[in-house]
Amino acid sequence: MFRGIIPPIPTPLSSDESIDGAAVRRVVELNLAAGVHGIWVLGTTGRFELVTDGEQRRMAEQVAESVAGRLPLILNVSELGTRRVLEKASWFDDLPYDAYAVLCPWYREMTKAELTGFFMRLADELSKPIIIYNAPWVQNMLSFDHLRKLAEHPRIVGVKDVTTSLTRPLAWPSAERNAIGFSYLHGSSLIATGASLGADGFVTGLSGVFPELCVAAWNAARSGDDETAARLERQLVKLGAALECGPQLACLEVLARRRGLLDWMSAHPQSRLAPDVADKVIAIADECAALTPDLVES
């Protein structure tokens, strides 16, 4: 099972939108040093929808090389149709990824039977097990009951569930999930609260740029240090306000650049924030001490 903090890392790009290999190594090493429990590659934060196919392959190669087997790796291979996912995943089958993440098809509404058929065929035919990426910004987000039914397939091994509800792990006891080898990963920065309610782990955009905070909150929650866990969660929530100054991922790019991790993480047509907006992002991060060397202890 996948557990703990599994950051969906940004995809560092050069000005010509090719992969910036040196920046990839910086991002990976920051996350490894912070003690993350896995890495999620080419997800929403990784702008898979904007990065070209060839550069996606190079990103997947660079991360696998940099991690060198030290952590579990999850690669997002989402596409709009079943055969499109199967073909895309085949580009990466030779790389040492532990699971493929797959969004629901997102362009037109599909029936429950069609979505069931989509995930069941992928689970049967993909070379690696599946983690369902269940997100509210796509056309076909799965209901909780539908998700639980799909989890009965032995090669559907987890979910990243992006929802405001933190109580789903309570309705789906860990003993039941453990019995089928299924990981419930929450797409939220409410790490202390979610962990206390039974989530197996977290895949949140902030964790790829601020892995120290997220790992510290997870460790405190798991060790029963509720005071520290709550304090760090409050710090993460305050930091999350910086992502509301403009387009979320453009704001996160500003923070990643400020930490010296990368220059670009968004391809055309995504544009950089205006300087005055970027200053607001940095000011909020500074105010909650997220850009200080001792950001976890503050």
C-alpha positions as CSV (number, residue, x, y, z in Angstrom):
1,M,0.0,0.0,0.0
2,F,1.0,3.6,-0.6
3,R,1.2,5.7,2.6
4,G,2.3,9.0,3.9
5,I,3.2,12.2,1.9
6,I,3.4,11.5,-1.8
7,P,4.1,14.9,-3.4
8,P,2.8,15.6,-7.0
9,I,6.0,17.4,-8.0
10,P,6.1,20.2,-10.5
11,T,7.6,19.6,-13.9
12,P,10.6,22.0,-14.2
13,L,10.9,23.5,-17.7
14,S,13.3,25.7,-19.6
15,S,12.2,28.7,-21.5
16,D,11.8,26.6,-24.6
17,E,9.5,24.2,-22.7
18,S,12.0,21.4,-22.6
19,I,12.7,19.6,-19.3
20,D,15.2,21.3,-17.1
21,G,17.2,18.3,-15.8
22,A,19.1,20.2,-13.2
23,A,15.9,21.6,-11.7
24,V,14.3,18.1,-11.8
25,R,17.2,16.9,-9.6
26,R,16.8,19.8,-7.2
27,V,13.1,19.1,-6.8
28,V,13.7,15.4,-6.3
29,E,16.5,15.9,-3.8
30,L,14.5,18.4,-1.7
31,N,11.7,15.9,-1.4
32,L,14.0,13.0,-0.6
33,A,15.8,15.0,2.0
34,A,12.5,15.9,3.6
35,G,11.6,12.3,4.0
36,V,8.6,12.0,1.7
37,H,7.1,8.5,1.2
38,G,6.7,8.5,-2.6
39,I,6.6,10.8,-5.6
40,W,3.8,11.4,-8.0
41,V,5.0,12.5,-11.5
42,L,3.2,14.4,-14.3
43,G,0.0,15.1,-12.3
44,T,-2.0,18.3,-12.3
45,T,0.8,20.1,-10.6
46,G,3.1,18.6,-13.1
47,R,1.0,20.2,-15.9
48,F,0.8,16.9,-17.9
49,E,-1.9,18.5,-20.1
50,L,0.5,21.2,-21.3
51,V,3.8,19.2,-21.5
52,T,4.5,17.5,-24.9
53,D,4.7,13.8,-25.1
54,G,8.4,13.7,-25.7
55,E,9.1,15.9,-22.7
56,Q,6.8,13.8,-20.6
57,R,9.0,10.8,-21.4
58,R,12.1,12.8,-20.5
59,M,10.5,14.0,-17.2
60,A,9.6,10.4,-16.3
61,E,13.1,9.2,-17.1
62,Q,14.8,12.1,-15.1
63,V,12.7,11.4,-12.0
64,A,13.3,7.7,-12.1
65,E,17.0,8.2,-12.5
66,S,17.2,10.7,-9.7
67,V,15.2,8.6,-7.3
68,A,17.1,5.5,-8.2
69,G,14.8,3.1,-6.4
70,R,14.8,4.9,-3.1
71,L,11.0,5.6,-3.1
72,P,7.8,4.3,-4.7
73,L,6.9,6.2,-7.9
74,I,3.5,6.9,-9.4
75,L,3.2,8.2,-12.9
76,N,0.0,9.8,-14.3
77,V,-0.9,8.5,-17.7
78,S,-4.4,10.0,-18.0
79,E,-6.0,10.3,-21.4
80,L,-9.6,10.6,-22.7
81,G,-10.2,7.1,-23.9
82,T,-9.3,3.6,-22.9
83,R,-7.0,2.8,-25.9
84,R,-5.4,6.2,-25.6
85,V,-4.4,5.4,-21.9
86,L,-3.2,2.0,-22.9
87,E,-1.0,3.5,-25.7
88,K,0.3,6.3,-23.6
89,A,1.2,4.0,-20.7
90,S,3.1,1.8,-23.1
91,W,5.6,4.6,-23.6
92,F,6.7,4.3,-20.0
93,D,6.4,0.5,-19.3
94,D,10.2,0.1,-19.3
95,L,10.6,2.6,-16.5
96,P,10.6,1.6,-12.8
97,Y,7.3,3.1,-11.8
98,D,5.2,1.3,-9.2
99,A,1.8,2.3,-10.3
100,Y,0.0,4.4,-13.0
101,A,-2.5,7.1,-12.0
102,V,-5.5,7.6,-14.2
103,L,-8.2,10.3,-14.2
104,C,-11.7,9.7,-15.2
105,P,-12.3,10.8,-18.9
106,W,-13.0,14.5,-18.6
107,Y,-14.4,15.9,-21.8
108,R,-18.0,14.6,-22.0
109,E,-20.3,13.0,-19.4
110,M,-20.2,9.2,-19.3
111,T,-22.5,6.6,-17.7
112,K,-21.6,4.7,-14.6
113,A,-21.3,1.5,-16.7
114,E,-18.9,3.2,-19.2
115,L,-16.7,4.5,-16.3
116,T,-16.7,1.0,-14.8
117,G,-15.7,-0.5,-18.1
118,F,-13.0,2.1,-18.5
119,F,-11.2,1.3,-15.2
120,M,-11.8,-2.4,-15.3
121,R,-10.2,-2.8,-18.8
122,L,-7.3,-0.6,-17.8
123,A,-6.8,-2.7,-14.6
124,D,-6.8,-5.8,-16.7
125,E,-4.5,-4.7,-19.4
126,L,-2.0,-2.1,-18.0
127,S,1.4,-3.5,-17.1
128,K,1.3,-1.7,-13.7
129,P,-1.5,-1.4,-11.1
130,I,-3.8,1.6,-11.1
131,I,-4.4,4.5,-8.7
132,I,-7.6,6.2,-9.5
133,Y,-7.3,10.0,-9.6
134,N,-10.7,11.3,-8.6
135,A,-10.9,15.0,-9.0
136,P,-13.8,17.5,-9.0
137,W,-12.5,19.5,-12.0
138,V,-13.2,16.7,-14.5
139,Q,-16.5,15.9,-16.0
140,N,-16.9,12.4,-14.5
141,M,-15.9,12.4,-10.8
142,L,-16.7,9.0,-9.2
143,S,-19.1,8.8,-6.3
144,F,-17.8,7.3,-3.1
145,D,-19.9,4.1,-3.5
146,H,-18.7,3.7,-7.1
147,L,-15.1,4.2,-6.0
148,R,-15.4,1.5,-3.4
149,K,-16.9,-0.9,-5.9
150,L,-14.0,-0.4,-8.3
151,A,-11.5,-0.9,-5.5
152,E,-12.5,-4.6,-5.4
153,H,-10.4,-5.2,-8.5
154,P,-7.1,-6.5,-7.2
155,R,-5.1,-4.3,-9.6
156,I,-6.8,-1.0,-8.6
157,V,-4.7,-0.3,-5.6
158,G,-5.5,3.2,-4.4
159,V,-7.2,6.5,-5.0
160,K,-6.2,10.2,-4.8
161,D,-9.5,11.6,-3.7
162,V,-9.8,15.3,-4.1
163,T,-12.9,16.2,-2.0
164,T,-13.8,18.5,0.7
165,S,-15.1,15.5,2.7
166,L,-12.5,14.3,5.2
167,T,-14.8,11.6,6.7
168,R,-14.6,9.0,3.9
169,P,-11.9,6.9,5.6
170,L,-14.2,6.7,8.6
171,A,-17.0,5.3,6.4
172,W,-14.4,2.9,4.8
173,P,-12.5,1.4,7.8
174,S,-8.8,0.9,7.3
175,A,-9.1,-2.8,8.1
176,E,-11.4,-3.2,5.0
177,R,-8.9,-1.2,2.9
178,N,-5.9,-3.2,4.2
179,A,-7.6,-6.5,3.5
180,I,-7.8,-5.6,-0.3
181,G,-4.5,-3.7,-0.4
182,F,-6.1,-0.4,-1.2
183,S,-4.7,3.0,-0.2
184,Y,-6.9,6.0,0.4
185,L,-4.9,9.1,-0.4
186,H,-6.5,12.5,0.2
187,G,-5.9,15.5,-2.1
188,S,-5.8,18.0,0.7
189,S,-3.3,19.9,2.9
190,L,-5.4,19.2,6.0
191,I,-2.9,16.6,7.0
192,A,-3.3,16.5,10.7
193,T,-7.1,16.3,10.5
194,G,-7.2,13.8,7.6
195,A,-4.6,11.5,9.2
196,S,-6.5,11.6,12.5
197,L,-9.6,10.4,10.6
198,G,-7.8,7.5,9.0
199,A,-6.4,8.7,5.6
200,D,-3.5,6.5,4.4
201,G,-1.7,9.5,2.9
202,F,-1.8,12.8,1.1
203,V,-1.1,14.0,-2.5
204,T,-1.3,17.8,-2.3
205,G,0.3,20.4,-4.6
206,L,2.0,22.2,-1.8
207,S,3.9,19.1,-0.7
208,G,6.2,19.1,-3.8
209,V,7.5,22.6,-3.0
210,F,7.2,22.5,0.8
211,P,7.7,18.8,1.6
212,E,9.3,19.5,4.9
213,L,6.1,21.0,6.3
214,C,3.9,18.2,5.0
215,V,6.2,15.4,6.2
216,A,6.5,17.1,9.7
217,A,2.7,17.4,9.9
218,W,2.3,13.8,8.9
219,N,4.9,12.5,11.4
220,A,3.5,14.6,14.2
221,A,0.0,13.3,13.5
222,R,1.1,9.7,13.3
223,S,3.1,10.0,16.6
224,G,0.2,11.5,18.5
225,D,1.8,14.9,18.9
226,D,-1.5,16.7,18.2
227,E,-0.3,20.1,19.2
228,T,2.6,20.1,16.7
229,A,0.4,18.5,14.0
230,A,-2.3,21.2,14.4
231,R,0.2,24.0,14.4
232,L,1.8,22.8,11.2
233,E,-1.6,22.2,9.6
234,R,-2.5,25.8,10.4
235,Q,0.8,26.9,8.7
236,L,-0.1,24.9,5.6
237,V,-3.6,26.4,5.5
238,K,-2.2,29.9,5.7
239,L,0.4,29.1,3.0
240,G,-2.5,27.8,0.9
241,A,-3.9,31.3,0.8
242,A,-0.9,32.3,-1.3
243,L,-2.3,30.0,-4.1
244,E,-5.5,32.1,-4.2
245,C,-3.9,35.3,-5.4
246,G,-4.2,34.2,-9.0
247,P,-4.3,30.9,-11.0
248,Q,-3.3,28.3,-8.5
249,L,-0.4,26.7,-10.3
250,A,1.0,30.0,-11.5
251,C,1.1,31.0,-7.8
252,L,2.8,27.8,-6.9
253,E,5.4,28.4,-9.6
254,V,6.2,31.7,-7.9
255,L,6.9,29.9,-4.6
256,A,8.9,27.2,-6.3
257,R,11.0,29.8,-8.0
258,R,11.5,31.7,-4.7
259,R,12.8,28.5,-3.1
260,G,15.3,28.2,-5.9
261,L,13.8,25.0,-7.3
262,L,13.0,26.0,-10.9
263,D,12.4,28.9,-13.2
264,W,9.3,27.6,-15.1
265,M,6.7,24.9,-14.4
266,S,3.9,26.0,-16.8
267,A,3.9,25.7,-20.5
268,H,2.0,27.9,-23.0
269,P,-0.7,29.2,-22.8
270,Q,-0.2,29.5,-19.0
271,S,1.5,32.8,-18.3
272,R,3.5,34.1,-15.4
273,L,1.8,36.2,-12.7
274,A,2.1,39.9,-12.9
275,P,4.9,41.2,-10.7
276,D,2.5,42.8,-8.2
277,V,0.5,39.6,-7.8
278,A,3.7,37.6,-7.5
279,D,4.7,39.9,-4.7
280,K,1.5,39.2,-2.9
281,V,2.1,35.5,-3.1
282,I,5.6,35.9,-1.7
283,A,4.3,38.2,1.1
284,I,1.8,35.6,2.3
285,A,4.4,32.9,2.3
286,D,6.8,35.1,4.2
287,E,4.1,36.0,6.7
288,C,3.6,32.3,7.6
289,A,7.3,31.7,7.7
290,A,7.2,29.2,4.7
291,L,10.3,30.8,3.0
292,T,12.6,30.8,6.0
293,P,15.4,28.2,6.4
294,D,13.8,26.9,9.6
295,L,10.3,26.8,8.2
296,V,9.2,23.8,10.1
297,E,10.4,25.0,13.5
298,S,8.9,28.5,13.2
